[in-house]
Structure formats: structure tokens, C-alpha cells
């Protein structure tokens, strides 16, 4: 099943796109697995996904820890931590 992956803020700036449709590799179970798989794409993906402590994620518009299983979610989003001020 194809999933929509959304990228926000500096994650989007590093990879150069705001969204894409992908079929998840069979070994990808969690958001962290997916993020780590993107590193192998190289370029901006490697930069954006090299440090998981600088990322947050969401499944079907609900924020979740990166260790969360993707399951049947159709939309996956990655973004930096939000800061206030």
C-alpha cells in the first residue's frame, strides 16, 4: 500500500520536496525505521534524517513518538520539534 509522506520546515528544505507517495519496505515497521531508511537515499535525505532526536512525527495527523508502529496509517509526517518564544 502506498503512503503519503509529508515533510515540514527544515526537513522539507533539506530534501527539496513537501510530500511524496511511497510503498514502505517490508522491514519498516515504525516511524524511526522509516526515517533511518531515508538516510540511505543520500543527499538531503541523509542530512535531514541523520539525527532522530531532531525529528518529530505524526501518523494520520496525530503526533506520536518515532518508536510508534506505522500500522495502517495512510499519512506520515516528519517535522522538527516545535519551539515557542
C-alpha positions as CSV (number, residue, x, y, z in Angstrom):
1,X,0.0,0.0,0.0
2,X,1.3,3.4,-0.9
3,X,1.5,6.0,1.9
4,X,1.7,9.8,1.7
5,X,4.8,11.2,3.4
6,X,4.7,14.8,4.3
7,X,7.8,16.9,5.2
8,X,7.7,20.3,7.0
9,X,10.1,23.2,7.8
10,X,13.8,22.4,7.5
11,X,13.2,18.7,6.8
12,X,11.4,19.9,3.6
13,X,14.1,22.4,2.8
14,X,16.8,19.7,3.1
15,X,15.2,17.2,0.8
16,X,13.6,19.7,-1.6
17,X,10.0,18.4,-1.6
18,X,7.0,18.8,0.6
19,X,5.4,15.3,0.0
20,X,5.8,12.1,-1.8
21,X,4.0,8.7,-2.2
22,X,6.0,5.6,-1.2
23,X,5.4,1.9,-0.7
24,X,7.1,1.1,2.6
25,X,9.9,-1.6,2.5
26,X,8.9,-4.8,4.3
27,X,11.4,-4.2,7.1
28,X,10.0,-0.8,8.0
29,X,7.6,-1.1,11.0
30,X,8.0,2.2,12.9
31,X,8.5,5.9,12.1
32,X,12.1,5.5,13.3
33,X,12.6,2.6,10.9
34,X,11.3,4.8,8.0
35,X,13.4,7.8,9.0
36,X,16.5,5.6,9.1
37,X,15.7,4.0,5.7
38,X,15.7,7.5,4.2
39,X,19.3,8.1,5.2
40,X,20.4,5.6,2.6
41,X,18.9,7.8,-0.1
42,X,21.8,10.1,0.5
43,X,21.9,13.9,-0.2
44,X,19.4,16.0,1.7
45,X,17.6,12.9,3.0
46,X,20.8,11.8,4.7
47,X,21.2,15.2,6.3
48,X,17.5,15.6,7.3
49,X,17.2,12.1,8.9
50,X,20.7,11.6,10.3
51,X,19.7,12.6,13.9
52,X,16.4,11.3,15.0
53,X,16.5,13.5,18.2
54,X,15.8,16.5,15.9
55,X,12.7,15.0,14.4
56,X,9.1,14.6,15.4
57,X,6.4,12.5,13.6
58,X,2.7,12.1,13.1
59,X,0.5,9.3,11.8
60,X,-2.8,10.4,10.2
61,X,-2.4,13.8,11.7
62,X,-1.8,12.7,15.3
63,X,1.6,13.3,16.8
64,X,3.3,10.1,18.0
65,X,6.8,9.1,19.2
66,X,9.1,7.9,16.5
67,X,9.1,4.4,18.0
68,X,5.4,4.1,17.1
69,X,4.4,1.3,14.7
70,X,3.1,2.7,11.4
71,X,0.4,0.1,11.1
72,X,-2.3,1.0,8.6
73,X,-1.7,4.8,8.7
74,X,-2.1,6.4,5.3
75,X,-0.4,9.7,6.1
76,X,3.0,10.0,7.7
77,X,4.6,13.4,8.6
78,X,8.1,14.4,9.7
79,X,8.9,17.8,11.2
80,X,11.3,19.4,13.6
81,X,10.4,20.0,17.2
82,X,8.2,23.0,17.7
83,X,9.6,25.8,19.8
84,X,7.8,28.7,21.4
85,X,9.0,32.1,22.3
